[in-house]
Amino acid sequence: DQEEGSAELIVTPAEGADLRELLKKELQRTISIQQVESLKKQRLASEAVAAAE
């Protein structure tokens, strides 16, 4: 049982590099989505303030 589990964790350097690239892209995508969301919130907040004045 243990051998099977550890075998799954073996990653060749090339695969590791690919995985890192994928993770980096995924992170960047997530970060940009978060940035867009926070920008939307900021804009909504400033619009609300402008409407209130």
N, C-alpha and C positions, 0 to 999 in steps of 0.2 A: 504493500500500500504506500509506504513512505517513498519508495523509489519512483513510483508513478507520479506522485505529487511533485517531487523535486525535478523530474525530467521536464515537466511543463514549464518550469522556471528557467530552463536553459535557453538563452537567447544568443544568437551569433552576433558579433560586433555590427555587421551590416544591418541585421534586423533591429538591433538596439538603436542604431542611428536613425533608421526609418521611424521607429516608435517615438524617439525624441522629437523628430521633425513633426510627426503627427500631433504629439502633445503640445508642441510649441504653437502650431497653427490653431489647434483647438483653444488653447489659452488666449491667443491673440483675438480669436473670434469672440470668445466669451467676454474678454475685456472690452472689445469695441461695442458689443451689445450693451454691456453695463454702462459704458460712456454715453451711448445714445439714449438709454433710459434716463440717466441722471440729467442729461441735457434737456430732455423732454420735461422732466419734473421741474427743472430750473425755469424753463420757459413758461410752463403752466403757472408756476409760483409768481413769476414776474408779471404775467398777464393778470393774475388774480389781484396782485397789488395795484397794478395800473387801473384795473376796473374799480377797485375799492376807493381810489383817490378821487 
